[in-house]
């Protein structure tokens, strides 16, 4: 691992693991309390640049992946809250004015502001260029009208980065805006998923924002969204690695203690083959995620192909590992509240959000075929 991580990243990983181990993250938790706890442990500083209270001169993907893997091992909700602090603020880091950065980023690192990233719409998920939400110019700024759905931290966020259409050009017609969560006309309807997750539909009805709320120039929203997603997709793979590693460890403990036909399950060859497959999936996913993060950090440029490969392989591998863990637990793996039962529900979303597995395959194939 030292090939990809230096001592700074290893120390951050140890800190994240120590906090996650000591916070008793199994079970129900208040999202704001989790953010406050991570801020106190200085984990959220990984989400912003040093000039605004962060750990490094610029946001490093290796910091994000080691923290997400450590948190996801214990709690997908803690991982989500950490990830959204980064995802919901990174467009400001990339395109915000100094005034916008100073107003938000220190509050992200301190946990005083919770963030959301509002791209997805009922008819625009994988196809970001299909966004229909409108930003109409006025004498004093813009008025936003539209519907965003499956927005993490909806109703909880203090700050939303909202992507809206300022012209009819599919790719050059999108712009990004910072919207306060208490702005008049912003309404939220919660969505209940198969696993606990603060998520909902955000209705924007005549939401007035000043021109100073726009991030970058008009028409720069699409590349800003893609640059943000290209960075954070790799970190989704890290979350998958954390969940898969927990399932592997739970399965190993189970088969060593559970006895059938007069001997431990671990003594059966079929069990040993399953454990070997799980170990291979976890290790290969870990290496692919770390290699992608290292390459992006070293070059300073997000790579769509590296991100797609890391997310695709790690999330698909995690699904396999967790499914095997449930199988090795037998009936106990189906009991509500069991760790592997929870992981089975929680891992499924990772193959969908921030680009489905199918979209990642298209990204990879098109890049290769273009040469």
C-alpha distance (Angstrom), angle and dihedral (degrees) to the residues before:
residue distance angle dihedral
X1 . . .
X2 3.82 . .
X3 3.81 88.1 .
X4 3.80 88.3 71.1
X5 3.82 103.3 24.2
X6 3.78 128.9 54.1
X7 3.79 125.7 -155.7
X8 3.81 92.3 -86.0
X9 3.78 91.6 60.4
X10 3.78 93.1 42.5
X11 3.80 90.8 52.5
X12 3.80 91.0 49.6
X13 3.80 89.6 49.8
X14 3.80 90.7 51.8
X15 3.80 90.1 49.8
X16 3.80 92.3 49.0
X17 3.82 91.7 48.1
X18 3.79 91.7 47.9
X19 3.79 92.2 50.8
X20 3.80 93.0 45.5
X21 3.80 92.2 47.9
X22 3.80 92.8 48.2
X23 3.80 97.8 43.0
X24 3.82 94.9 68.2
X25 3.80 91.1 -131.1
X26 3.81 97.6 177.1
X27 3.80 108.1 106.5
X28 3.81 134.7 19.1
X29 3.79 120.3 -19.2
X30 3.79 137.7 175.3
X31 3.84 109.6 -111.2
X32 3.81 93.9 -140.3
X33 3.79 90.8 50.7
X34 3.81 89.4 52.5
X35 3.80 91.2 51.7
X36 3.80 90.4 48.7
X37 3.79 91.2 50.0
X38 3.79 93.4 49.2
X39 3.79 90.3 48.0
X40 3.80 90.8 52.4
X41 3.81 89.1 51.4
X42 3.84 87.3 50.3
X43 3.80 92.1 -122.6
X44 3.80 93.4 127.9
X45 3.78 90.2 62.0
X46 3.81 85.8 78.2
X47 3.81 88.4 70.2
X48 3.82 98.6 63.2
X49 3.84 137.8 43.4
X50 3.82 121.1 -94.3
X51 3.81 92.5 -109.8
X52 3.82 87.8 67.6
X53 3.79 100.3 39.1
X54 3.80 99.9 -71.8
X55 3.80 133.6 134.5
X56 3.80 101.2 -114.1
X57 3.78 138.5 28.5
X58 3.79 87.0 -101.5
X59 3.79 133.3 11.2
X60 3.81 108.3 -82.7
X61 3.76 120.3 -151.4
X62 3.80 91.8 -148.0
X63 3.81 88.5 62.4
X64 3.79 90.4 51.9
X65 3.81 94.7 48.4
X66 3.80 97.0 48.5
X67 3.80 91.7 48.9
X68 3.81 94.6 45.3
X69 3.81 92.7 49.1
X70 3.80 91.2 50.0
X71 3.79 94.1 47.2
X72 3.81 96.0 42.8
X73 3.81 89.8 53.5
X74 3.81 86.7 66.9
X75 3.80 106.9 22.6
X76 3.79 134.6 6.3
X77 3.81 89.0 -159.8
X78 3.81 92.3 57.2
X79 3.79 88.5 47.5
X80 3.81 90.9 50.3
X81 3.79 93.5 50.5
X82 3.80 91.4 49.4
X83 3.80 93.3 46.1
X84 3.80 93.4 49.5
X85 3.81 91.5 53.5
X86 3.78 85.8 60.5
X87 3.80 100.9 36.4
X88 3.79 93.4 45.8
X89 3.79 94.6 48.4
X90 3.81 103.2 35.5
X91 3.84 93.8 83.6
X92 3.81 86.3 59.1
X93 3.79 90.2 49.5
X94 3.81 90.0 51.4
X95 3.79 102.9 39.5
X96 3.80 109.4 9.2
X97 3.76 125.5 114.8
X98 3.79 117.5 -115.9
X99 3.80 87.8 -102.7
X100 3.82 92.0 53.3
X101 3.80 91.3 46.8
X102 3.79 94.0 49.2
X103 3.79 91.0 48.1
X104 3.82 95.2 53.2
X105 3.80 116.9 14.3
X106 3.83 99.7 64.9
X107 3.83 87.9 50.1
X108 3.82 89.4 52.0
X109 3.80 91.5 54.0
X110 3.81 92.3 46.2
X111 3.81 93.2 46.8
X112 3.80 91.7 -120.1
X113 3.81 91.9 119.1
X114 3.81 125.2 46.4
X115 3.79 116.1 -154.8
X116 3.80 139.1 -146.4
X117 3.80 133.5 -168.6
X118 3.82 110.5 -146.0
X119 3.80 111.7 -164.7
X120 3.81 109.1 114.8
X121 3.82 119.6 90.1
X122 3.82 133.6 178.7
X123 3.82 89.5 -96.3
X124 3.80 99.7 25.5
X125 3.79 116.3 62.4
X126 3.78 114.8 121.5
X127 3.82 88.2 10.6
X128 3.81 101.8 68.1
X129 3.80 90.0 173.4
X130 3.81 87.6 66.0
X131 3.83 93.3 69.8
X132 3.80 110.8 139.3
X133 3.82 101.4 -176.4
X134 3.81 107.3 118.3
X135 3.78 131.5 -140.4
X136 3.79 107.3 -162.6
X137 3.78 118.3 -164.6
X138 3.79 118.7 -121.0
X139 3.80 133.6 177.0
X140 3.80 90.1 -92.6
X141 3.81 102.0 34.9
X142 3.81 132.1 -68.4
X143 3.79 141.1 -33.7
X144 3.82 115.9 -143.2
X145 3.80 122.1 -150.0
X146 3.78 126.3 173.8
X147 3.79 147.6 73.5
X148 3.79 128.9 -84.7
X149 3.79 119.9 -171.5
X150 3.81 138.9 -170.0
X151 3.79 88.3 27.6
X152 3.79 112.9 165.1
X153 3.82 113.4 -131.9
X154 3.81 91.3 18.1
X155 3.78 106.6 165.4
X156 3.79 90.8 12.1
X157 3.80 100.8 63.7
X158 3.77 123.2 100.2
X159 3.80 90.7 -164.6
X160 3.82 130.8 33.6
X161 3.80 126.8 -168.5
X162 3.80 100.6 -148.3
X163 3.79 122.5 -166.8
X164 3.79 113.4 -151.2
X165 3.78 139.4 166.2
X166 3.81 118.1 -100.1
X167 3.83 94.1 170.8
X168 3.79 138.3 12.1
X169 3.82 95.3 -105.6
X170 3.82 103.9 115.3
X171 3.79 96.8 -137.9
X172 3.79 105.2 15.5
X173 3.77 94.4 42.1
X174 3.81 98.2 72.7
X175 3.80 125.2 97.1
X176 3.80 133.2 179.3
X177 3.79 127.5 -129.1
X178 3.79 136.7 -171.8
X179 3.80 109.1 -130.4
X180 3.79 125.5 -173.4
X181 3.79 112.5 -128.1
X182 3.82 91.5 -127.9
X183 3.82 95.4 52.9
X184 3.80 114.4 133.2
X185 3.79 111.7 -102.7
X186 3.82 96.0 29.5
X187 3.80 107.8 116.6
X188 3.80 129.5 176.1
X189 3.79 133.0 -153.4
X190 3.84 114.1 -170.2
X191 3.81 120.8 -127.1
X192 3.80 119.6 -149.7
X193 3.80 113.9 -141.8
X194 3.80 130.8 -170.7
X195 3.82 88.2 -98.8
X196 3.83 128.1 40.3
X197 3.78 108.5 -87.9
X198 3.83 131.5 146.6
X199 3.81 99.2 -121.0
X200 3.77 138.1 135.7
X201 3.78 151.8 141.8
X202 3.80 117.4 -74.7
X203 3.78 118.0 -151.6
X204 3.80 116.2 -159.6
X205 3.80 110.5 -162.2
X206 3.77 114.6 172.8
X207 3.80 93.0 -30.0
X208 3.80 106.0 178.8
X209 3.80 118.6 -152.0
X210 3.80 129.8 172.0
X211 3.80 121.3 -114.2
X212 3.81 87.1 -107.8
X213 3.83 87.8 68.2
X214 3.80 92.2 68.5
X215 3.82 116.2 102.1
X216 3.78 109.7 -137.3
X217 3.78 122.9 -29.7
X218 3.78 126.8 -33.4
X219 3.78 110.7 -81.4
X220 3.81 95.9 27.5
X221 3.79 95.3 99.9
X222 3.81 98.5 96.1
X223 3.82 97.7 54.4
X224 3.82 88.8 41.8
X225 3.81 91.2 54.4
X226 3.81 91.8 46.1
X227 3.82 93.6 48.1
X228 3.80 89.8 51.2
X229 3.79 94.1 47.5
X230 3.81 93.3 44.7
X231 3.81 89.1 58.8
X232 3.79 98.3 42.7
X233 3.81 97.7 42.3
X234 3.77 89.5 73.7
X235 3.79 89.5 53.5
X236 3.82 89.1 55.1
X237 3.79 85.5 61.8
X238 3.80 88.3 53.6
X239 3.79 91.1 54.0
X240 3.81 88.3 51.0
X241 3.81 89.6 51.9
X242 3.81 90.8 53.0
X243 3.79 92.6 50.7
X244 3.80 92.7 45.1
X245 3.81 92.0 49.6
X246 3.82 90.2 52.8
X247 3.81 91.0 50.3
X248 3.81 91.2 48.5
X249 3.80 91.7 51.0
X250 3.81 92.9 46.2
X251 3.81 90.4 49.7
X252 3.80 93.5 49.1
X253 3.80 91.4 50.5
X254 3.80 90.3 48.2
X255 3.81 97.7 50.0
X256 3.80 92.3 46.8
X257 3.79 92.5 53.6
X258 3.83 102.3 34.4
X259 3.81 115.7 85.7
X260 3.80 127.2 -158.6
X261 3.82 129.6 169.6
X262 3.78 90.5 5.3
X263 3.79 99.8 -53.6
X264 3.80 141.8 69.2
X265 3.81 117.1 -82.9
X266 3.80 87.0 -122.6
X267 3.80 89.4 68.4
X268 3.82 93.4 62.6
X269 3.79 115.2 95.8
X270 3.81 92.7 -136.7
X271 3.80 89.2 57.3
X272 3.80 91.7 48.9
X273 3.81 91.3 51.6
X274 3.81 90.6 51.1
X275 3.81 92.0 49.4
X276 3.81 90.3 49.6
X277 3.81 90.7 52.2
X278 3.81 90.4 49.6
X279 3.80 92.3 50.1
X280 3.80 91.4 49.2
X281 3.81 92.2 50.5
X282 3.82 93.5 48.6
X283 3.80 94.2 46.5
X284 3.80 96.4 45.0
X285 3.80 91.8 47.1
X286 3.81 91.1 48.2
X287 3.79 92.4 51.8
X288 3.80 94.1 46.4
X289 3.80 92.4 50.0
X290 3.81 93.5 47.0
X291 3.80 92.7 45.8
X292 3.80 91.1 51.3
X293 3.80 92.3 47.1
X294 3.81 92.1 47.5
X295 3.79 92.8 49.6
X296 3.79 93.1 48.6
X297 3.81 92.6 47.4
X298 3.80 93.4 47.3
X299 3.81 95.8 47.0
X300 3.80 93.8 38.5
X301 3.80 90.3 -135.9
X302 3.79 128.5 102.9
X303 3.80 112.6 -122.6
X304 3.80 116.4 -147.5
X305 3.82 91.9 -159.4
X306 3.81 95.3 48.0
X307 3.79 90.3 47.6
X308 3.80 92.4 47.2
X309 3.81 93.3 49.7
X310 3.80 93.2 47.1
X311 3.79 94.7 47.8
X312 3.79 95.0 41.9
X313 3.78 97.8 48.9
X314 3.80 96.9 39.1
X315 3.80 96.4 48.4
X316 3.80 94.4 44.4
X317 3.81 90.4 46.2
X318 3.80 91.5 49.0
X319 3.80 90.2 52.8
X320 3.81 89.9 54.0
X321 3.80 94.2 45.7
X322 3.79 94.0 49.2
X323 3.80 92.3 45.7
X324 3.81 89.5 53.6
X325 3.79 90.3 47.6
X326 3.80 90.6 55.2
X327 3.80 90.0 48.3
X328 3.80 92.2 51.0
X329 3.81 90.3 50.5
X330 3.79 90.4 55.0
X331 3.78 114.5 -165.1
X332 3.80 90.7 -10.1
X333 3.79 88.6 65.3
X334 3.80 89.9 63.6
X335 3.79 96.1 53.2
X336 3.79 112.9 113.1
X337 3.77 109.5 -110.5
X338 3.80 96.6 25.7
X339 3.81 111.1 131.3
X340 3.80 94.5 -120.7
X341 3.82 91.6 46.2
X342 3.79 89.2 54.3
X343 3.79 92.0 46.9
X344 3.80 90.4 49.5
X345 3.81 90.2 59.0
X346 3.79 96.3 39.2
X347 3.80 99.7 48.6
X348 3.79 95.0 57.0
X349 3.80 95.5 76.5
X350 3.80 92.9 57.1
X351 3.81 91.3 72.1
X352 3.81 89.3 57.4
X353 3.80 112.9 34.8
X354 3.81 122.3 79.1
X355 3.79 88.8 18.9
X356 3.80 127.1 -20.6
X357 3.79 121.9 -107.7
X358 3.80 88.7 -105.5
X359 3.81 91.7 54.9
X360 3.81 90.6 49.6
X361 3.81 89.8 54.2
X362 3.81 90.4 51.7
X363 3.82 91.3 49.7
X364 3.80 90.8 51.8
X365 3.82 96.2 43.5
X366 3.80 95.6 46.1
X367 3.80 91.8 50.1
X368 3.81 91.7 50.2
X369 3.80 94.0 45.6
X370 3.81 90.8 50.0
X371 3.78 87.3 55.4
